Amino acid sequence: MSLYIVATPIGNLEDISFRAIETLKTVDLILAEDTRHSKKLLNHYDINTPVQAFHEHNESAKTAAVVVELLAGKNIALISDAGTPLISDPGFVLVSEAKKVGITVCPIPGASALISALSSCGIASDSFSFFGFLPAKSSARIKAIQAISHCHETAVFYESPKRILACANDLLGVLGEERIVCFAKEITKSFETIKTSTLPQLIEYLIEDKAHQKGEFVIIISSIDKRNLVAGEAQLDKILPILLVEMGASKAAKLAAKITGIDKKHCYQRAIKL
């Protein structure tokens, strides 16, 4: 009895391993995020294994039944619509429960949009953090961007075509015009685009043709320049005591954050210690 976590192509159907195909052919059941979508892949490789829907809306309800089948001796494969399952896709609840009862969980590696983009963007990939999808509302998204804006490592997240332009403008408002960013979309597909530049240039690219806003995006943000961080901290040391004479710690921190570009929470912690 094993639960196989099988990576599937993110666009080009040829991007699947022999091992993945063999696994999908020999397991007793395939759990698919969208059975209609997955049928295209399964039919392409003549895979006739039974398929059941398993997605974010029914994962909690179906997990117990799937675990029972696994304990009864069945081998089951989990796939998402594209890429590696559990990476901003359903499956965590099932894997967690399977591990608790001693079921073997076996990864069948393959395509991943974030790794593919990271490997070809030209931004440092030796240390990075992945943030999934940022919030849909601009106010919450801006707070999330502010939280990662001072990362000392590369930051990676996904964005939908409906929000890409709004997100790009929020990024510009927080990160400024100089930070190097990559927008990667349609990876492995006919219109694959991987553009690494400054945000004003990336926004210009999105605006010049609405077709440029189509497709699921991987956004990669370069880490903060340590020289800029040192300069910002030095500036904070100078202005924070002056601001605190005129206003409370919360307002002073908010204004200092706008001036220096340093995270507001960091500014506030510094303010209350003065």
Secondary structure, 3 states (H helix, E strand, C coil): CEEEEECECCCCCCCCCHHHHHHHHHCCEEEECCHHHHHHHHHHCCCCCCEEECCCCCHHHHHHHHHHHHHCCCCEEEECCCECCCCCCCCHHHHHHHHHCCCEEEEECCCCHHHHHHHHCCCCCCCEEEEEECCCCHHHHHHHHHHHCCCCCEEEEEECCCCHHHHHHHHHHHHCCCCEEEEEECCCCCCCEEEEEEHHHHHHHHHHCHHHHCCCEEEEECCCCHHHHHHHHHHHHHHHHHHHHHCCHHHHHHHHHHHHCCCHHHHHHHHHHC
